[in-house]
Amino acid sequence: MGRPREISPEERAELIRQGYRPIEIWVPDTTSEAYLKEAARQARAAVEADRQAGITELVDENIAEDWDKP
């Protein structure tokens, strides 16, 4: 995908004048194997915590099988 188009100094100044400020954010790579494994682990842990707390009406027993489905 690449980086977004860089704005000109004039465009940047105009945005700042309008009350905007530039920021950069980093987000998890949701396509990485490590992310997918950790997300699945956390999902299983949440289900188990609910089960131990007696919350069963919201638990989907088959969620692990549906995880990779579009």
Beta strands, then each sheet from edge to edge (+ up, - down):
end
